[in-house]
Amino acid sequence: MLAACLAFFVAFSLILFQIPIATSLGLIGFTGYVALSGWTPALSMVATVTKDSTLVYSLIVLPLFVLMGNLVAGAGISGDLFRAAQAIVGRRRGGVAMATVVACGSFGAICGSSVATAATMGKVAIPAMRQLGYADSLSAAAVAAGGTLGILIPPSIIMVVYGVATQTHIGMLFAAGIIPGVIAILGYVAAVKWSVRRKPELAPVAEKVEAQDIFGLVKSLWPVAVIFGVVMGGIYGGYFTSIEASGIGASAAMVFALTHHSLRLKDIYAILVDTAKTSTMMFAIILGAALFSELINQTGVHQALLHVVQGSGLPPFGIILLMIVLYILLGSVLESLSMILLTVPIFFPIIKQLGYDPVWFGILIVMVVEIGLIHPPIGVNLFVIRSVMPDIPMMSVVRGIIPFIVADLLRILLIAAVPALSLWLPRLLFPNPS
């Protein structure tokens, strides 16, 4: 137990001092293993873990889904999504901020990344809302919160990482995220509505859009509908696996990018390079986390924690609530991917022992991690908004984000208390998962 606590403390310290996450976790995992077992077992462990954690067939989906999202984003579809959502739901006070949330959810369904969703939609939505007279606090908060939908609405890169780490069916995870994703969009829309009702000066009433304009804007989104429909429809219809779907989705996005007149060959080359860099970084983090997990397993801390939990007298739901609180606290200092890879090796065995469904727990983790993306002091999406719009004071963003955090907390409690909201659809679509 002492060795595990020391390992966590040193790893957190290195990450806080901005040492790369992969380096921090891998270095601590290896040196700690050497200290416990010696050089020869440690070197053998590194060789085995490197093979088992990176040469995994299911990990193919990571670079392919990243490529799919980058190609669609590079083609400028985010602007079309925002304008279409604005035309449909923007004809009321605060409607453009609500449209931003809807557009973020739609873009996240293709992109799969919260940071990329917040950065891309921020460039499109915040200047447009400024021109309409929206307060910076509301517009920035809507984009920052809406960006978190990128890791909840499938296909989600974080869900893939969780699925690979826990050997959970990725298609079921994708299906489980749909209903909570819809609830998240409705909660954020309610947060916007509450904000403008409390302070009407935050947002004006938008002008009415003609019906033919709405039809034209929605019609321009057919590539997104086709790509999303093929990928998710193929998975849920049983026509191909999530791994095959990632290849089909990336191929469809490439065809769209090549036929999109605004993208030149050098732009596509830049997208491919960026995808390679992002994928390499993610694989490095996965390897570092796997080395760290081997150290944690060697200490036996998960068994010790399991005995503590069993002897605590707390009901299972009370243990879940404690985990939620811990994740929220960790979100103050860690970003989402490292948080999941650090904690899942410890918490997942406890969840299985308590009899909870791993698909439900995966969705719960993703939702709690979302809060970490938007609450201070780290709040990665808050800093993304600041990088996109550096003239917006950070305190303005923080003030605007509070109603969205409240909506997140209520949604987490709802999904935690009613697991059927996340499990009904995957059990319907995958009655006999392989």
KOLGUGU-180217 format. One record per residue (C-alpha): x negated, y negated, z; residue number from 0; residue in one letter. Coordinates in nm, 4 decimals, always signed. Layout:
N
- u_v_w_num_residu
- X_Y_Z_NUM_a $
...
# end
This chain:
434
- u_v_w_num_residu
- +0.0000_+0.0000_+0.0000_0_m $
- -0.2822_-0.2421_+0.0909_1_l $
- -0.4646_-0.1712_-0.2361_2_a $
- -0.1483_-0.2369_-0.4389_3_a $
- -0.0802_-0.5657_-0.2575_4_c $
- -0.4379_-0.6777_-0.3158_5_l $
- -0.4122_-0.5852_-0.6846_6_a $
- -0.0909_-0.7871_-0.7243_7_f $
- -0.2381_-1.0855_-0.5419_8_f $
- -0.5537_-1.0939_-0.7554_9_v $
- -0.3566_-1.0400_-1.0789_10_a $
- -0.1129_-1.3223_-0.9925_11_f $
- -0.4032_-1.5496_-0.9026_12_s $
- -0.5799_-1.4877_-1.2338_13_l $
- -0.2582_-1.5518_-1.4275_14_i $
- -0.1931_-1.8733_-1.2343_15_l $
- -0.5466_-1.9884_-1.3199_16_f $
- -0.4492_-1.9400_-1.6863_17_q $
- -0.6580_-1.6298_-1.7490_18_i $
- -0.4822_-1.4453_-2.0374_19_p $
- -0.2209_-1.2025_-1.9059_20_i $
- -0.3636_-0.9049_-2.0960_21_a $
- -0.7121_-0.9739_-1.9587_22_t $
- -0.5879_-1.0246_-1.6038_23_s $
- -0.3814_-0.7064_-1.5874_24_l $
- -0.6311_-0.4884_-1.7759_25_g $
- -0.9305_-0.6074_-1.5744_26_l $
- -0.7610_-0.5578_-1.2378_27_i $
- -0.6207_-0.2219_-1.3458_28_g $
- -0.9602_-0.0901_-1.4549_29_f $
- -1.1702_-0.2266_-1.1671_30_t $
- -0.9139_-0.1156_-0.9111_31_g $
- -0.9083_+0.2341_-1.0585_32_y $
- -1.2888_+0.2446_-1.0445_33_v $
- -1.2774_+0.1451_-0.6774_34_a $
- -1.0251_+0.4183_-0.5954_35_l $
- -1.1399_+0.7041_-0.8174_36_s $
- -1.4842_+0.6288_-0.9607_37_g $
- -1.6249_+0.5425_-1.3027_38_w $
- -1.5688_+0.8691_-1.4862_39_t $
- -1.1949_+0.9059_-1.4044_40_p $
- -1.1464_+0.5345_-1.4763_41_a $
- -1.3082_+0.5540_-1.8208_42_l $
- -1.1067_+0.8656_-1.8987_43_s $
- -0.7907_+0.6852_-1.7865_44_m $
- -0.8661_+0.3891_-2.0152_45_v $
- -0.9084_+0.6179_-2.3162_46_a $
- -0.5865_+0.8059_-2.2439_47_t $
- -0.3794_+0.4962_-2.1653_48_v $
- -0.5037_+0.3111_-2.4732_49_t $
- -0.3868_+0.5974_-2.6939_50_k $
- -0.0579_+0.6570_-2.5121_51_d $
- +0.0444_+0.2916_-2.4767_52_s $
- -0.0451_+0.1526_-2.8203_53_t $
- -0.0234_+0.4464_-3.0616_54_l $
- +0.3481_+0.4848_-2.9919_55_v $
- +0.5835_+0.5275_-3.2868_56_y $
- +0.8639_+0.3304_-3.1225_57_s $
- +0.6389_+0.0229_-3.0921_58_l $
- +0.6599_-0.0222_-3.4692_59_i $
- +0.9739_-0.2242_-3.4082_60_v $
- +0.7792_-0.5051_-3.2382_61_l $
- +0.5842_-0.6464_-3.5356_62_p $
- +0.8718_-0.5746_-3.7753_63_l $
- +1.1342_-0.7591_-3.5678_64_f $
- +0.8874_-1.0445_-3.5112_65_v $
- +0.8301_-1.0615_-3.8874_66_l $
- +1.2031_-1.0589_-3.9548_67_m $
- +1.2622_-1.3481_-3.7169_68_g $
- +0.9670_-1.5504_-3.8464_69_n $
- +1.0763_-1.5124_-4.2094_70_l $
- +1.4335_-1.6207_-4.1361_71_v $
- +1.3137_-1.9114_-3.9209_72_a $
- +1.0632_-2.0188_-4.1847_73_g $
- +1.3378_-2.0289_-4.4457_74_a $
- +1.5091_-2.3061_-4.2488_75_g $
- +1.8197_-2.1088_-4.1581_76_i $
- +1.8235_-2.2712_-3.8125_77_s $
- +1.9442_-2.5986_-3.9632_78_g $
- +2.2280_-2.4238_-4.1453_79_d $
- +2.3304_-2.2453_-3.8265_80_l $
- +2.3395_-2.5702_-3.6313_81_f $
- +2.5419_-2.7565_-3.8937_82_r $
- +2.7921_-2.4724_-3.9287_83_a $
- +2.8378_-2.4441_-3.5517_84_a $
- +2.8730_-2.8221_-3.5280_85_q $
- +3.1459_-2.8180_-3.7922_86_a $
- +3.3383_-2.5408_-3.6178_87_i $
- +3.3158_-2.6332_-3.2463_88_v $
- +3.1738_-2.9839_-3.2507_89_g $
- +3.4970_-3.1811_-3.2813_90_r $
- +3.5357_-3.2664_-2.9124_91_r $
- +3.3433_-3.4462_-2.6410_92_r $
- +3.0240_-3.2540_-2.5871_93_g $
- +3.1081_-3.0354_-2.8850_94_g $
- +2.7709_-3.0745_-3.0550_95_v $
- +2.5945_-2.9523_-2.7397_96_a $
- +2.8349_-2.6564_-2.7362_97_m $
- +2.7558_-2.6012_-3.1043_98_a $
- +2.3867_-2.5993_-3.0143_99_t $
- +2.4450_-2.3150_-2.7677_100_v $
- +2.6398_-2.1177_-3.0299_101_v $
- +2.3695_-2.1824_-3.2915_102_a $
- +2.0982_-2.0724_-3.0475_103_c $
- +2.2877_-1.7494_-2.9844_104_g $
- +2.3225_-1.6863_-3.3586_105_s $
- +1.9572_-1.7659_-3.4256_106_f $
- +1.8476_-1.5524_-3.1309_107_g $
- +2.0358_-1.2604_-3.2849_108_a $
- +1.7901_-1.2742_-3.5738_109_i $
- +1.4795_-1.4088_-3.4008_110_c $
- +1.4705_-1.1997_-3.0823_111_g $
- +1.2467_-1.4487_-2.8992_112_s $
- +1.3559_-1.7142_-2.6487_113_s $
- +1.0551_-1.9406_-2.6941_114_v $
- +1.0853_-1.9331_-3.0730_115_a $
- +1.4608_-1.9999_-3.0508_116_t $
- +1.4128_-2.2980_-2.8179_117_a $
- +1.1283_-2.4442_-3.0264_118_a $
- +1.3042_-2.4022_-3.3618_119_t $
- +1.6484_-2.5209_-3.2520_120_m $
- +1.4939_-2.8059_-3.0518_121_g $
- +1.3453_-2.9546_-3.3682_122_k $
- +1.6846_-2.9403_-3.5378_123_v $
- +1.9407_-3.0090_-3.2654_124_a $
- +1.7870_-3.2691_-3.0330_125_i $
- +1.7231_-3.5360_-3.3008_126_p $
- +2.0749_-3.4796_-3.4380_127_a $
- +2.2320_-3.5217_-3.0940_128_m $
- +2.0262_-3.8349_-3.0324_129_r $
- +2.1661_-3.9907_-3.3480_130_q $
- +2.5182_-3.9143_-3.2236_131_l $
- +2.4512_-4.0808_-2.8867_132_g $
- +2.4003_-3.7757_-2.6637_133_y $
- +2.1957_-3.8155_-2.3461_134_a $
- +1.8549_-3.6530_-2.3610_135_d $
- +1.9235_-3.4610_-2.0392_136_s $
- +2.2230_-3.2798_-2.1892_137_l $
- +2.0774_-3.2178_-2.5356_138_s $
- +1.7428_-3.0888_-2.4034_139_a $
- +1.9114_-2.8690_-2.1426_140_a $
- +2.1501_-2.7199_-2.4007_141_a $
- +1.8584_-2.6196_-2.6233_142_v $
- +1.6451_-2.4876_-2.3352_143_a $
- +1.9314_-2.2773_-2.1969_144_a $
- +2.0551_-2.1698_-2.5387_145_g $
- +1.7040_-2.0544_-2.6214_146_g $
- +1.7204_-1.7899_-2.3481_147_t $
- +1.9847_-1.6094_-2.5531_148_l $
- +1.7050_-1.4954_-2.7826_149_g $
- +1.6040_-1.2178_-2.5400_150_i $
- +1.9579_-1.1076_-2.4526_151_l $
- +2.1443_-1.0921_-2.7830_152_i $
- +2.0079_-0.8026_-2.9936_153_p $
- +1.7693_-0.7357_-3.1517_154_p $
- +1.5618_-0.8464_-2.8532_155_s $
- +1.1852_-0.8024_-2.8318_156_i $
- +1.1971_-0.7912_-2.4508_157_i $
- +1.4555_-0.5112_-2.4654_158_m $
- +1.2244_-0.3164_-2.6954_159_v $
- +0.9352_-0.3555_-2.4494_160_v $
- +1.1560_-0.2434_-2.1598_161_y $
- +1.2890_+0.0490_-2.3625_162_g $
- +0.9404_+0.1686_-2.4548_163_v $
- +0.8094_+0.1257_-2.0986_164_a $
- +1.0974_+0.3223_-1.9431_165_t $
- +1.1777_+0.5611_-2.2319_166_q $
- +1.5288_+0.4131_-2.2506_167_t $
- +1.7330_+0.4383_-2.5720_168_h $
- +1.6698_+0.1086_-2.7551_169_i $
- +1.9924_+0.1252_-2.9559_170_g $
- +2.1909_+0.1541_-2.6313_171_m $
- +2.0032_-0.1426_-2.4878_172_l $
- +2.0889_-0.3494_-2.7946_173_f $
- +2.4565_-0.2534_-2.7662_174_a $
- +2.4561_-0.3251_-2.3921_175_a $
- +2.3391_-0.6817_-2.4534_176_g $
- +2.6304_-0.7839_-2.6764_177_i $
- +2.9068_-0.8381_-2.4182_178_i $
- +2.6740_-1.0070_-2.1622_179_p $
- +2.5455_-1.2195_-2.4513_180_g $
- +2.8968_-1.3362_-2.5361_181_v $
- +2.9612_-1.4057_-2.1666_182_i $
- +2.6358_-1.6056_-2.1577_183_a $
- +2.7435_-1.8225_-2.4523_184_i $
- +3.0829_-1.8864_-2.2925_185_l $
- +2.9144_-1.9705_-1.9609_186_g $
- +2.6798_-2.2217_-2.1249_187_y $
- +2.9707_-2.3779_-2.3147_188_v $
- +3.1520_-2.4107_-1.9799_189_a $
- +2.8402_-2.5729_-1.8330_190_a $
- +2.8409_-2.8322_-2.1122_191_v $
- +3.2125_-2.8937_-2.0634_192_k $
- +3.1684_-2.9403_-1.6877_193_w $
- +2.8749_-3.1780_-1.7406_194_s $
- +3.0615_-3.4073_-1.9812_195_v $
- +3.3779_-3.3991_-1.7719_196_r $
- +3.1768_-3.5102_-1.4679_197_r $
- +2.9852_-3.7730_-1.6692_198_k $
- +3.1630_-3.8607_-1.9958_199_p $
- +2.8793_-4.0964_-2.0912_200_e $
- +2.6547_-3.7947_-2.1548_201_l $
- +2.8256_-3.7236_-2.4871_202_a $
- +3.0534_-3.8969_-2.7390_203_p $
- +3.3428_-3.7448_-2.9300_204_v $
- +3.2217_-3.6128_-3.2667_205_a $
- +3.3791_-3.7050_-3.5981_206_e $
- +3.6157_-3.4614_-3.7666_207_k $
- +3.4729_-3.2398_-4.0417_208_v $
- +3.6827_-3.1581_-4.3484_209_e $
- +3.7913_-2.7975_-4.3981_210_a $
- +3.6076_-2.7619_-4.7296_211_q $
- +3.2847_-2.8788_-4.5639_212_d $
- +3.3254_-2.6152_-4.2922_213_i $
- +3.3785_-2.3466_-4.5559_214_f $
- +3.0693_-2.4555_-4.7444_215_g $
- +2.8530_-2.4544_-4.4319_216_l $
- +2.9735_-2.1128_-4.3202_217_v $
- +2.9230_-1.9784_-4.6722_218_k $
- +2.5575_-2.0850_-4.6606_219_s $
- +2.4997_-1.8438_-4.3712_220_l $
- +2.5622_-1.5270_-4.5708_221_w $
- +2.1929_-1.4186_-4.5550_222_p $
- +2.2033_-1.4171_-4.1730_223_v $
- +2.5299_-1.2248_-4.1710_224_a $
- +2.3946_-0.9690_-4.4171_225_v $
- +2.0649_-0.9142_-4.2342_226_i $
- +2.2285_-0.8908_-3.8912_227_f $
- +2.5112_-0.6723_-4.0252_228_g $
- +2.2747_-0.4302_-4.1976_229_v $
- +2.0396_-0.4002_-3.8990_230_v $
- +2.2931_-0.3703_-3.6190_231_m $
- +2.5636_-0.2000_-3.8243_232_g $
- +2.3156_+0.0640_-3.9368_233_g $
- +2.2040_+0.1333_-3.5799_234_i $
- +2.5535_+0.1488_-3.4319_235_y $
- +2.6941_+0.3363_-3.7296_236_g $
- +2.4325_+0.6073_-3.6925_237_g $
- +2.2896_+0.5524_-4.0415_238_y $
- +1.9379_+0.4909_-3.9142_239_f $
- +1.7443_+0.4517_-3.5913_240_t $
- +1.6365_+0.1219_-3.4360_241_s $
- +1.2851_+0.1876_-3.5692_242_i $
- +1.4108_+0.2326_-3.9248_243_e $
- +1.6401_-0.0677_-3.8778_244_a $
- +1.3434_-0.2920_-3.7976_245_s $
- +1.1809_-0.2003_-4.1297_246_g $
- +1.5029_-0.2523_-4.3234_247_i $
- +1.5622_-0.5859_-4.1499_248_g $
- +1.2094_-0.7059_-4.2188_249_a $
- +1.2406_-0.6009_-4.5848_250_s $
- +1.5733_-0.7826_-4.6202_251_a $
- +1.4259_-1.0936_-4.4590_252_a $
- +1.1279_-1.0773_-4.6969_253_m $
- +1.3603_-1.0617_-4.9986_254_v $
- +1.5517_-1.3595_-4.8611_255_f $
- +1.2284_-1.5510_-4.8014_256_a $
- +1.0933_-1.4787_-5.1511_257_l $
- +1.4170_-1.5949_-5.3137_258_t $
- +1.4539_-1.9020_-5.0914_259_h $
- +1.3363_-2.2013_-5.2899_260_h $
- +1.2019_-2.3959_-4.9914_261_s $
- +0.9454_-2.1249_-4.9100_262_l $
- +0.6253_-2.1034_-5.1116_263_r $
- +0.3812_-1.8142_-5.1192_264_l $
- +0.1383_-1.9968_-4.8894_265_k $
- +0.4223_-2.0432_-4.6386_266_d $
- +0.4948_-1.6701_-4.6442_267_i $
- +0.1231_-1.5989_-4.5988_268_y $
- +0.1189_-1.8276_-4.2939_269_a $
- +0.4230_-1.6434_-4.1550_270_i $
- +0.2494_-1.3080_-4.2019_271_l $
- -0.0624_-1.4343_-4.0228_272_v $
- +0.1432_-1.5748_-3.7357_273_d $
- +0.3314_-1.2446_-3.7073_274_t $
- +0.0016_-1.0546_-3.6908_275_a $
- -0.1296_-1.2843_-3.4164_276_k $
- +0.1909_-1.2596_-3.2125_277_t $
- +0.2054_-0.8810_-3.2488_278_s $
- -0.1603_-0.8424_-3.1499_279_t $
- -0.1022_-1.0513_-2.8395_280_m $
- +0.1997_-0.8405_-2.7414_281_m $
- +0.0128_-0.5132_-2.7916_282_f $
- -0.2750_-0.6474_-2.5807_283_a $
- -0.0332_-0.7377_-2.3009_284_i $
- +0.1282_-0.3928_-2.3196_285_i $
- -0.2137_-0.2262_-2.2939_286_l $
- -0.3180_-0.4488_-2.0015_287_g $
- +0.0092_-0.3772_-1.8228_288_a $
- -0.0325_-0.0025_-1.8814_289_a $
- -0.3798_-0.0102_-1.7221_290_l $
- -0.2401_-0.2070_-1.4279_291_f $
- +0.0475_+0.0408_-1.3935_292_s $
- -0.1976_+0.3303_-1.3723_293_e $
- -0.3664_+0.1573_-1.0785_294_l $
- -0.0307_+0.1001_-0.9082_295_i $
- +0.0662_+0.4645_-0.9617_296_n $
- -0.2704_+0.5713_-0.8188_297_q $
- -0.2012_+0.3767_-0.4985_298_t $
- +0.1337_+0.5529_-0.4558_299_g $
- +0.3054_+0.2271_-0.3655_300_v $
- +0.6246_+0.3179_-0.5511_301_h $
- +0.6661_+0.6250_-0.3303_302_q $
- +0.6031_+0.4160_-0.0197_303_a $
- +0.8593_+0.1582_-0.1294_304_l $
- +1.1091_+0.4322_-0.2025_305_l $
- +1.0716_+0.5633_+0.1543_306_h $
- +1.1126_+0.2096_+0.2896_307_v $
- +1.4285_+0.1591_+0.0832_308_v $
- +1.5736_+0.4932_+0.1929_309_q $
- +1.5032_+0.4147_+0.5566_310_g $
- +1.6236_+0.0549_+0.5470_311_s $
- +1.9905_+0.1379_+0.5832_312_g $
- +2.0820_-0.1104_+0.3094_313_l $
- +2.3558_-0.0088_+0.0644_314_p $
- +2.2396_+0.0378_-0.2977_315_p $
- +2.4016_-0.2882_-0.4092_316_f $
- +2.2170_-0.4742_-0.1331_317_g $
- +1.8892_-0.3386_-0.2712_318_i $
- +1.9884_-0.4606_-0.6174_319_i $
- +2.0564_-0.8073_-0.4768_320_l $
- +1.7117_-0.8107_-0.3120_321_l $
- +1.5531_-0.7213_-0.6454_322_m $
- +1.7450_-1.0032_-0.8156_323_i $
- +1.6186_-1.2546_-0.5592_324_v $
- +1.2631_-1.1268_-0.6032_325_l $
- +1.2844_-1.1619_-0.9807_326_y $
- +1.4134_-1.5179_-0.9487_327_i $
- +1.1208_-1.6036_-0.7211_328_l $
- +0.8727_-1.4393_-0.9601_329_l $
- +1.0236_-1.6417_-1.2420_330_g $
- +0.8823_-1.9509_-1.0726_331_s $
- +0.5265_-1.8410_-1.1477_332_v $
- +0.5363_-1.5790_-1.4263_333_l $
- +0.6688_-1.5644_-1.7816_334_e $
- +0.9179_-1.2984_-1.8892_335_s $
- +0.7024_-1.0338_-2.0557_336_l $
- +0.4403_-1.0155_-1.7815_337_s $
- +0.7119_-1.0145_-1.5139_338_m $
- +0.8829_-0.7111_-1.6664_339_i $
- +0.5620_-0.5187_-1.7306_340_l $
- +0.4374_-0.5863_-1.3771_341_l $
- +0.7520_-0.4914_-1.1889_342_t $
- +0.9216_-0.2167_-1.3899_343_v $
- +0.6677_+0.0544_-1.2914_344_p $
- +0.7540_-0.0133_-0.9252_345_i $
- +1.1292_-0.0805_-0.9393_346_f $
- +1.2354_+0.1662_-1.2085_347_f $
- +1.1709_+0.4834_-1.0014_348_p $
- +1.3741_+0.3304_-0.7174_349_i $
- +1.6609_+0.2536_-0.9560_350_i $
- +1.6604_+0.6106_-1.0856_351_k $
- +1.6523_+0.7483_-0.7321_352_q $
- +1.9518_+0.5326_-0.6387_353_l $
- +2.1425_+0.6729_-0.9365_354_g $
- +2.1798_+0.3520_-1.1389_355_y $
- +2.1927_+0.3581_-1.5176_356_d $
- +1.8583_+0.2460_-1.6745_357_p $
- +2.0434_+0.0711_-1.9585_358_v $
- +2.2399_-0.1419_-1.7112_359_w $
- +1.9254_-0.2169_-1.5120_360_f $
- +1.7469_-0.3248_-1.8302_361_g $
- +2.0206_-0.5757_-1.9138_362_i $
- +2.0211_-0.7007_-1.5534_363_l $
- +1.6435_-0.7547_-1.5645_364_i $
- +1.6661_-0.9414_-1.8944_365_v $
- +1.9338_-1.1732_-1.7550_366_m $
- +1.7373_-1.2475_-1.4380_367_v $
- +1.4247_-1.3100_-1.6437_368_v $
- +1.6273_-1.5645_-1.8451_369_e $
- +1.6606_-1.7837_-1.5372_370_i $
- +1.2835_-1.7849_-1.5017_371_g $
- +1.2635_-1.9372_-1.8497_372_l $
- +1.4610_-2.2451_-1.7460_373_i $
- +1.4100_-2.3033_-1.3751_374_h $
- +1.1220_-2.5106_-1.2296_375_p $
- +0.8322_-2.5166_-1.1717_376_p $
- +0.7209_-2.2958_-1.4650_377_i $
- +1.0348_-2.2763_-1.6804_378_g $
- +0.8630_-2.1911_-2.0096_379_v $
- +1.1533_-2.3188_-2.2199_380_n $
- +1.1430_-2.6519_-2.0367_381_l $
- +0.7822_-2.6975_-2.1451_382_f $
- +0.8715_-2.5865_-2.4979_383_v $
- +1.1281_-2.8667_-2.5152_384_i $
- +0.8686_-3.1108_-2.3831_385_r $
- +0.6248_-3.0034_-2.6540_386_s $
- +0.8903_-3.0494_-2.9239_387_v $
- +1.0170_-3.3822_-2.7833_388_m $
- +0.7331_-3.5230_-2.5661_389_p $
- +0.9161_-3.8519_-2.5034_390_d $
- +1.1858_-3.6787_-2.2937_391_i $
- +1.0927_-3.6964_-1.9215_392_p $
- +1.0700_-3.3576_-1.7537_393_m $
- +1.3005_-3.4690_-1.4722_394_m $
- +1.5731_-3.5461_-1.7263_395_s $
- +1.5533_-3.1900_-1.8548_396_v $
- +1.5544_-3.0501_-1.5004_397_v $
- +1.8628_-3.2535_-1.4031_398_r $
- +2.0473_-3.1406_-1.7127_399_g $
- +1.9620_-2.7717_-1.6703_400_i $
- +2.1214_-2.7242_-1.3250_401_i $
- +2.4776_-2.6423_-1.4487_402_p $
- +2.3298_-2.3842_-1.6884_403_f $
- +2.1373_-2.2166_-1.4053_404_i $
- +2.4608_-2.1959_-1.2037_405_v $
- +2.6311_-2.0315_-1.5025_406_a $
- +2.3434_-1.7821_-1.5218_407_d $
- +2.3684_-1.6926_-1.1529_408_l $
- +2.7426_-1.6312_-1.1771_409_l $
- +2.6936_-1.4105_-1.4845_410_r $
- +2.4217_-1.2058_-1.3119_411_i $
- +2.6462_-1.1417_-1.0126_412_l $
- +2.9310_-1.0425_-1.2462_413_l $
- +2.7228_-0.7918_-1.4448_414_i $
- +2.5637_-0.6571_-1.1265_415_a $
- +2.9040_-0.6037_-0.9638_416_a $
- +3.0746_-0.4682_-1.2791_417_v $
- +2.8260_-0.2461_-1.4676_418_p $
- +3.0997_-0.1432_-1.7135_419_a $
- +3.0683_-0.4837_-1.8832_420_l $
- +2.7274_-0.3804_-2.0122_421_s $
- +2.7754_-0.0021_-2.0338_422_l $
- +3.1119_+0.0307_-2.2070_423_w $
- +2.9908_-0.0537_-2.5577_424_l $
- +2.6704_+0.1593_-2.5609_425_p $
- +2.8592_+0.4599_-2.4255_426_r $
- +3.1239_+0.4101_-2.6923_427_l $
- +2.8716_+0.3820_-2.9754_428_l $
- +2.6234_+0.6409_-2.8474_429_f $
- +2.8250_+0.9167_-2.6771_430_p $
- +2.5359_+1.1625_-2.7186_431_n $
- +2.2114_+0.9584_-2.7257_432_p $
- +1.9043_+1.1532_-2.8279_433_s $
# end
